[in-house]
Amino acid sequence: MYEVVDNSIDEALAGFCKEISVTIHADGSVSVNDDGRGIPAEKHEQTGKSALEVVMTILHAGGKFDKKSYKVSGGLHGVGVSCVNALSDWMEVRVKRDGKEWKQRYERGKPVTPVTEIGTAAGHGTLVRFHPDKSIFETLEFEFELLLNRMRELAYLNRGIRIVLADERNSQKEVLHYSGASSNLSRT
């Protein structure tokens, strides 16, 4: 989950993302939704596949290897999100970009649907929802307090970003934001 959030933080560091929402769903999946630029969905020149599919399924395919995209980045540098995908029973990605919305679904890292344009979209951003593969992980339950500590650190270290952490299992919600001069960390 941290890798997916780190990709959203990279969009914030590049000046394109203001809010990240992380939700622990009742079915054991987690989603990360940001208002960044959105992963490109057009055809990737080298592979002939959608850039979205390439980023989600091929190691080292992320934008962090394009020296023009990010001056600073965290995470696993293009390896992480495709690994998260491979370690998940299923993953769904929705992207809003250029006035359109696209989606694709994967199972154990492999696409099971094509990248599909599903309509027009206001705004921009990326939503990644995944469920860890129970044949790989012994423990599948996400710990709210553990995630909260990490999200609090990210909000503090990345002034101005708003991070919302919600847990559908028990209706917990935290809104984390640090402006620099004073803390606006709130608990609801």
RAKAJO-V19483 format. One record per pair of residues at least 24 apart in sequence whose C-alpha atoms are under 10 Angstrom apart, sorted by the first residue. I is the first residue (numbers start at 1). GAP is how many residues later the second one is. D is the distance in whole Angstrom. If there is no record, write none. Layout:
i=I gap=GAP d=D
i=I gap=GAP d=D
This chain:
i=1 gap=29 d=7
i=1 gap=30 d=8
i=1 gap=31 d=8
i=1 gap=79 d=10
i=1 gap=80 d=9
i=1 gap=83 d=8
i=1 gap=127 d=10
i=1 gap=128 d=10
i=1 gap=129 d=9
i=1 gap=131 d=10
i=1 gap=141 d=9
i=1 gap=146 d=9
i=2 gap=30 d=10
i=2 gap=73 d=8
i=2 gap=74 d=10
i=2 gap=78 d=9
i=2 gap=79 d=10
i=2 gap=82 d=10
i=2 gap=145 d=9
i=2 gap=148 d=8
i=2 gap=149 d=9
i=3 gap=71 d=8
i=3 gap=72 d=5
i=3 gap=73 d=7
i=3 gap=74 d=9
i=3 gap=75 d=10
i=3 gap=76 d=9
i=3 gap=77 d=6
i=3 gap=78 d=6
i=3 gap=79 d=10
i=3 gap=80 d=9
i=3 gap=81 d=8
i=4 gap=27 d=9
i=4 gap=28 d=7
i=4 gap=29 d=9
i=4 gap=71 d=8
i=4 gap=72 d=10
i=4 gap=76 d=8
i=4 gap=77 d=6
i=4 gap=78 d=10
i=4 gap=80 d=8
i=4 gap=123 d=10
i=4 gap=124 d=8
i=4 gap=125 d=9
i=5 gap=26 d=9
i=5 gap=27 d=7
i=5 gap=28 d=9
i=5 gap=29 d=9
i=5 gap=69 d=10
i=5 gap=70 d=9
i=5 gap=76 d=10
i=5 gap=123 d=10
i=5 gap=146 d=9
i=5 gap=149 d=9
i=5 gap=158 d=10
i=6 gap=67 d=8
i=6 gap=68 d=6
i=6 gap=69 d=5
i=6 gap=70 d=9
i=6 gap=71 d=10
i=6 gap=74 d=9
i=6 gap=75 d=10
i=6 gap=148 d=9
i=7 gap=25 d=10
i=7 gap=27 d=9
i=7 gap=29 d=10
i=7 gap=55 d=9
i=7 gap=56 d=10
i=7 gap=57 d=9
i=7 gap=66 d=8
i=7 gap=67 d=7
i=7 gap=68 d=7
i=7 gap=69 d=9
i=7 gap=70 d=9
i=7 gap=71 d=9
i=7 gap=73 d=9
i=7 gap=74 d=8
i=7 gap=119 d=10
i=8 gap=24 d=8
i=8 gap=25 d=8
i=8 gap=26 d=6
i=8 gap=27 d=8
i=8 gap=28 d=7
i=8 gap=29 d=10
i=8 gap=30 d=10
i=8 gap=66 d=10
i=8 gap=67 d=10
i=8 gap=117 d=9
i=8 gap=118 d=8
i=8 gap=119 d=10
i=9 gap=25 d=9
i=9 gap=27 d=9
i=9 gap=64 d=8
i=9 gap=65 d=8
i=9 gap=66 d=9
i=9 gap=145 d=8
i=9 gap=146 d=9
i=9 gap=149 d=8
i=9 gap=152 d=8
i=9 gap=154 d=10
i=10 gap=26 d=9
i=10 gap=54 d=9
i=10 gap=59 d=10
i=10 gap=60 d=7
i=10 gap=61 d=9
i=10 gap=62 d=7
i=10 gap=63 d=5
i=10 gap=64 d=7
i=10 gap=65 d=9
i=10 gap=148 d=10
i=11 gap=24 d=9
i=11 gap=25 d=6
i=11 gap=26 d=7
i=11 gap=27 d=9
i=11 gap=58 d=10
i=11 gap=59 d=8
i=11 gap=61 d=10
i=11 gap=62 d=9
i=11 gap=114 d=10
i=12 gap=24 d=7
i=12 gap=25 d=10
i=12 gap=61 d=10
i=12 gap=146 d=8
i=12 gap=147 d=10
i=12 gap=148 d=9
i=12 gap=149 d=7
i=12 gap=150 d=10
i=13 gap=57 d=8
i=13 gap=58 d=9
i=13 gap=59 d=7
i=13 gap=60 d=8
i=13 gap=61 d=10
i=13 gap=145 d=8
i=13 gap=146 d=10
i=13 gap=148 d=9
i=14 gap=55 d=8
i=14 gap=56 d=6
i=14 gap=57 d=8
i=14 gap=58 d=8
i=14 gap=59 d=9
i=16 gap=108 d=10
i=16 gap=109 d=9
i=17 gap=107 d=10
i=17 gap=108 d=8
i=17 gap=143 d=10
i=17 gap=144 d=8
i=17 gap=145 d=9
i=18 gap=142 d=7
i=18 gap=143 d=5
i=18 gap=144 d=6
i=18 gap=145 d=9
i=19 gap=106 d=10
i=19 gap=141 d=9
i=19 gap=142 d=6
i=19 gap=143 d=5
i=19 gap=144 d=6
i=19 gap=145 d=8
i=19 gap=157 d=10
i=19 gap=158 d=9
i=20 gap=105 d=10
i=20 gap=106 d=10
i=20 gap=107 d=10
i=20 gap=131 d=10
i=20 gap=135 d=10
i=20 gap=141 d=8
i=20 gap=142 d=6
i=20 gap=143 d=5
i=20 gap=144 d=6
i=20 gap=145 d=9
i=20 gap=156 d=10
i=21 gap=106 d=9
i=21 gap=141 d=8
i=21 gap=142 d=6
i=21 gap=143 d=5
i=21 gap=144 d=6
i=21 gap=145 d=8
i=21 gap=154 d=9
i=22 gap=105 d=10
i=22 gap=106 d=10
i=22 gap=107 d=10
i=22 gap=125 d=9
i=22 gap=126 d=10
i=22 gap=129 d=9
i=22 gap=141 d=8
i=22 gap=142 d=6
i=22 gap=143 d=5
i=22 gap=144 d=6
i=22 gap=145 d=9
i=22 gap=151 d=10
i=22 gap=152 d=10
i=23 gap=106 d=9
i=23 gap=121 d=10
i=23 gap=141 d=8
i=23 gap=142 d=6
i=23 gap=143 d=5
i=23 gap=144 d=6
i=23 gap=145 d=7
i=23 gap=146 d=10
i=23 gap=150 d=9
i=24 gap=105 d=10
i=24 gap=117 d=9
i=24 gap=118 d=7
i=24 gap=119 d=9
i=24 gap=120 d=8
i=24 gap=123 d=10
i=24 gap=141 d=8
i=24 gap=142 d=6
i=24 gap=143 d=5
i=24 gap=144 d=6
i=24 gap=145 d=7
i=24 gap=146 d=10
i=24 gap=147 d=10
i=24 gap=148 d=10
i=25 gap=104 d=9
i=25 gap=105 d=10
i=25 gap=106 d=10
i=25 gap=117 d=10
i=25 gap=141 d=9
i=25 gap=142 d=6
i=25 gap=143 d=5
i=25 gap=144 d=7
i=25 gap=145 d=10
i=26 gap=141 d=8
i=26 gap=142 d=5
i=26 gap=143 d=5
i=26 gap=144 d=9
i=27 gap=104 d=8
i=27 gap=114 d=10
i=27 gap=141 d=9
i=27 gap=142 d=9
i=28 gap=102 d=9
i=28 gap=103 d=6
i=28 gap=104 d=8
i=28 gap=112 d=7
i=28 gap=113 d=7
i=28 gap=114 d=8
i=28 gap=140 d=10
i=28 gap=141 d=9
i=29 gap=59 d=9
i=29 gap=60 d=10
i=29 gap=61 d=9
i=29 gap=62 d=9
i=29 gap=100 d=7
i=29 gap=101 d=5
i=29 gap=102 d=4
i=29 gap=103 d=7
i=29 gap=111 d=9
i=29 gap=112 d=9
i=29 gap=113 d=9
i=30 gap=61 d=10
i=30 gap=98 d=8
i=30 gap=99 d=6
i=30 gap=100 d=6
i=30 gap=101 d=7
i=30 gap=102 d=9
i=30 gap=112 d=8
i=30 gap=136 d=10
i=30 gap=137 d=9
i=31 gap=60 d=9
i=31 gap=61 d=9
i=31 gap=62 d=9
i=31 gap=96 d=7
i=31 gap=97 d=5
i=31 gap=98 d=4
i=31 gap=99 d=6
i=31 gap=100 d=9
i=31 gap=135 d=10
i=32 gap=61 d=10
i=32 gap=94 d=8
i=32 gap=95 d=6
i=32 gap=96 d=5
i=32 gap=97 d=6
i=32 gap=98 d=9
i=32 gap=132 d=10
i=32 gap=133 d=9
i=33 gap=60 d=10
i=33 gap=61 d=9
i=33 gap=62 d=10
i=33 gap=92 d=7
i=33 gap=93 d=6
i=33 gap=94 d=4
i=33 gap=95 d=6
i=33 gap=96 d=8
i=33 gap=130 d=10
i=33 gap=131 d=10
i=34 gap=61 d=10
i=34 gap=90 d=8
i=34 gap=91 d=5
i=34 gap=92 d=6
i=34 gap=93 d=7
i=34 gap=94 d=9
i=34 gap=129 d=9
i=35 gap=60 d=10
i=35 gap=61 d=9
i=35 gap=88 d=8
i=35 gap=89 d=6
i=35 gap=90 d=4
i=35 gap=91 d=7
i=35 gap=92 d=9
i=36 gap=59 d=10
i=36 gap=60 d=9
i=36 gap=61 d=9
i=36 gap=87 d=9
i=36 gap=88 d=6
i=36 gap=89 d=5
i=36 gap=90 d=7
i=37 gap=58 d=9
i=37 gap=59 d=8
i=37 gap=60 d=7
i=37 gap=61 d=9
i=37 gap=86 d=9
i=37 gap=87 d=6
i=37 gap=88 d=5
i=37 gap=89 d=8
i=38 gap=56 d=9
i=38 gap=57 d=5
i=38 gap=58 d=6
i=38 gap=59 d=6
i=38 gap=60 d=9
i=38 gap=63 d=10
i=38 gap=64 d=10
i=38 gap=85 d=10
i=38 gap=86 d=6
i=38 gap=87 d=4
i=38 gap=88 d=5
i=38 gap=89 d=9
i=39 gap=24 d=9
i=39 gap=54 d=10
i=39 gap=55 d=9
i=39 gap=56 d=6
i=39 gap=57 d=8
i=39 gap=58 d=8
i=39 gap=63 d=10
i=39 gap=85 d=9
i=39 gap=86 d=8
i=39 gap=87 d=7
i=39 gap=88 d=10
i=40 gap=55 d=8
i=40 gap=56 d=9
i=40 gap=57 d=7
i=40 gap=58 d=9
i=40 gap=62 d=10
i=40 gap=86 d=10
i=41 gap=54 d=8
i=41 gap=55 d=9
i=41 gap=56 d=8
i=41 gap=57 d=10
i=41 gap=59 d=10
i=41 gap=60 d=9
i=41 gap=61 d=7
i=41 gap=62 d=9
i=41 gap=74 d=8
i=41 gap=75 d=9
i=41 gap=76 d=9
i=42 gap=73 d=9
i=49 gap=65 d=10
i=49 gap=66 d=9
i=50 gap=64 d=9
i=50 gap=65 d=7
i=50 gap=66 d=10
i=51 gap=64 d=9
i=52 gap=41 d=9
i=52 gap=42 d=10
i=52 gap=43 d=9
i=52 gap=50 d=9
i=52 gap=51 d=9
i=52 gap=52 d=8
i=52 gap=63 d=8
i=53 gap=29 d=10
i=53 gap=40 d=10
i=53 gap=50 d=10
i=53 gap=51 d=8
i=53 gap=52 d=10
i=53 gap=53 d=9
i=53 gap=57 d=9
i=53 gap=58 d=8
i=53 gap=61 d=8
i=53 gap=62 d=7
i=54 gap=28 d=9
i=55 gap=24 d=9
i=55 gap=25 d=10
i=55 gap=26 d=8
i=55 gap=27 d=7
i=56 gap=24 d=9
i=56 gap=25 d=6
i=56 gap=26 d=5
i=56 gap=27 d=8
i=56 gap=28 d=9
i=56 gap=29 d=7
i=56 gap=30 d=9
i=56 gap=35 d=10
i=56 gap=37 d=9
i=56 gap=48 d=10
i=56 gap=50 d=9
i=56 gap=53 d=8
i=56 gap=54 d=9
i=56 gap=55 d=9
i=57 gap=24 d=8
i=57 gap=25 d=5
i=57 gap=26 d=8
i=57 gap=27 d=10
i=57 gap=28 d=7
i=57 gap=29 d=8
i=57 gap=49 d=9
i=57 gap=51 d=10
i=57 gap=52 d=6
i=57 gap=53 d=7
i=57 gap=54 d=8
i=58 gap=24 d=6
i=58 gap=25 d=9
i=58 gap=28 d=10
i=58 gap=51 d=9
i=59 gap=24 d=8
i=81 gap=28 d=10
i=81 gap=47 d=10
i=82 gap=27 d=7
i=82 gap=28 d=10
i=83 gap=25 d=10
i=83 gap=26 d=8
i=84 gap=24 d=9
i=84 gap=25 d=8
i=84 gap=46 d=8
i=84 gap=47 d=9
i=84 gap=48 d=8
i=84 gap=49 d=10
i=85 gap=24 d=5
i=85 gap=25 d=8
i=85 gap=26 d=10
i=85 gap=43 d=10
i=85 gap=44 d=10
i=85 gap=45 d=7
i=85 gap=46 d=9
i=85 gap=47 d=9
i=85 gap=48 d=10
i=86 gap=24 d=7
i=86 gap=46 d=9
i=86 gap=47 d=9
i=87 gap=43 d=9
i=87 gap=44 d=9
i=87 gap=45 d=6
i=87 gap=46 d=6
i=87 gap=47 d=9
i=87 gap=48 d=9
i=87 gap=49 d=7
i=87 gap=50 d=9
i=88 gap=41 d=10
i=88 gap=42 d=6
i=88 gap=43 d=5
i=88 gap=44 d=4
i=88 gap=45 d=4
i=88 gap=46 d=8
i=88 gap=47 d=9
i=88 gap=48 d=9
i=88 gap=49 d=10
i=89 gap=41 d=8
i=89 gap=42 d=6
i=89 gap=43 d=6
i=89 gap=44 d=4
i=89 gap=45 d=7
i=89 gap=46 d=9
i=89 gap=47 d=9
i=90 gap=39 d=8
i=90 gap=40 d=6
i=90 gap=41 d=6
i=90 gap=42 d=8
i=90 gap=43 d=8
i=91 gap=37 d=7
i=91 gap=38 d=6
i=91 gap=39 d=4
i=91 gap=40 d=7
i=91 gap=41 d=9
i=92 gap=35 d=8
i=92 gap=36 d=6
i=92 gap=37 d=5
i=92 gap=38 d=6
i=92 gap=39 d=9
i=93 gap=33 d=7
i=93 gap=34 d=6
i=93 gap=35 d=5
i=93 gap=36 d=6
i=93 gap=37 d=9
i=94 gap=24 d=9
i=94 gap=31 d=8
i=94 gap=32 d=6
i=94 gap=33 d=5
i=94 gap=34 d=7
i=94 gap=35 d=9
i=95 gap=26 d=9
i=95 gap=29 d=7
i=95 gap=30 d=6
i=95 gap=31 d=5
i=95 gap=32 d=6
i=95 gap=33 d=9
i=96 gap=24 d=8
i=96 gap=25 d=6
i=96 gap=26 d=8
i=96 gap=27 d=7
i=96 gap=28 d=4
i=96 gap=29 d=5
i=96 gap=30 d=6
i=96 gap=31 d=9
i=97 gap=24 d=7
i=97 gap=25 d=8
i=97 gap=26 d=7
i=97 gap=27 d=5
i=97 gap=28 d=7
i=97 gap=29 d=9
i=98 gap=24 d=9
i=98 gap=25 d=8
i=98 gap=26 d=7
i=99 gap=24 d=7
i=99 gap=25 d=8
i=100 gap=24 d=9
i=101 gap=24 d=9
i=101 gap=25 d=10
i=102 gap=24 d=10
i=103 gap=24 d=9
i=103 gap=25 d=10
i=104 gap=24 d=10
i=105 gap=24 d=10
i=105 gap=25 d=10
i=106 gap=24 d=9
i=107 gap=24 d=10
i=107 gap=26 d=10
i=108 gap=24 d=9
i=108 gap=25 d=8
i=142 gap=25 d=9
i=143 gap=24 d=10
i=144 gap=25 d=10
i=144 gap=26 d=10
i=144 gap=28 d=8
i=144 gap=29 d=9
i=144 gap=30 d=10
i=148 gap=25 d=10
i=148 gap=26 d=8
i=148 gap=27 d=10
i=148 gap=28 d=9
i=151 gap=24 d=10
i=151 gap=25 d=7
i=151 gap=26 d=10
i=152 gap=24 d=6
i=152 gap=25 d=8
i=152 gap=26 d=9
i=152 gap=33 d=8
i=153 gap=25 d=10
i=154 gap=24 d=10
i=155 gap=24 d=9
i=155 gap=30 d=9
i=156 gap=24 d=8
i=156 gap=27 d=9
i=156 gap=28 d=10
i=156 gap=29 d=9
i=159 gap=24 d=10
